[in-house]
Amino acid sequence: MKHLLVVLAVAFATNAFVAPLTASASEGCYICTSASSGGCQQCAYGSKDTQEARKACEKRGCKVGGTKSCSTAANAKTCEMPKASSMVTAAR
């Protein structure tokens, strides 16, 4: 019985650390071409590729060359578009 509890505790702890990583992996990014400004290599747009998201990333200097899942590598420069709540606040 103790062995089963240990196994369940380890499984729960592992899930607590892995779940946030898999959630961020489902986020989409635009590939920023070499002509982009600000050193952006990718621009996170969230879960849906929309015209608004594309334009917001272009305003941040990303010349969109395609889409991909976001890289979590330490050397990948990500330029995130403003979140919807901050875009509404800025418009006021």
N, C-alpha and C positions, 0 to 999 in steps of 0.2 A: 504494500500500500504506500509506503514512504517513497519507493522508487517511482510509482505512478505520479505522486504529487510533485516530485522533483522534475520529472519529464514535463508535466503540465506547466510548472512554473517557468522552466527554461523556454518552452514554446511560447508562452505568453510574453515573456521578456523580449524574445527575439522578434515577435510580431510588433511590439511597441517601437522597436528601432527600425524595422524594415518597412512598415506601412507608410511612414512619411516619405521615404525614398521612392517607393513605387507611385505614390500620388504625384510627386513632382515630375516623375518620368513621363506621365501622361500629358504634361503641359507641352504645347506646341511652340515652336520658335521659327521665325523667319531667318533664312540664311542671308547675312549681310555680305554683299560683294566687296571686293577690294577697293571699289570706288566710294565706299561708305566713309563718313566722317566720324571723328571721335573714337576711332579704334574699335568700333562695334564689330563683333564677329557673328552675333546672333541677337535677335530681339524677341523676347518672350511675349506671346499674345494671349496665352491662356488656353482654353479648351476648344475655341472656335476660331477659324480663319475667316474673318469678316473684313469688309472694305474699310470700316472704321478702324479696326485694329491695324490693318496694313498702313493706313494713312498716319496713324499715331506713331508707328515705328519709323516711318519715313521722316516725320517731323523731328525725330531724335537723331537723324543722320544715317539711318540704315537704308541702303539701296537694296531692295528686296530681290533676291536671286532664286528663291524657292522656299519650301517649308521642310521642317524636320522636327524630330523630338529634341527637346532641349538637352544640351550637353551639360553634365555636372562637373566636368573637368575643371581643375583649379586655374588652368591657363586660358580658358574660354571666356572672353569678355562678353557679357550679356548686358544689353541695353533694354531694360524693361519699359514697356509703354506705361503711361500713367493709368492707375486703376480707375474704374468707372466713378467711384465716389470722389476721387480727387479731381477728375475732369469736371464733374458737376460743380464742385466747390470753386474751381478756377473760373468757371463760366459766370459765376455770380458777380 
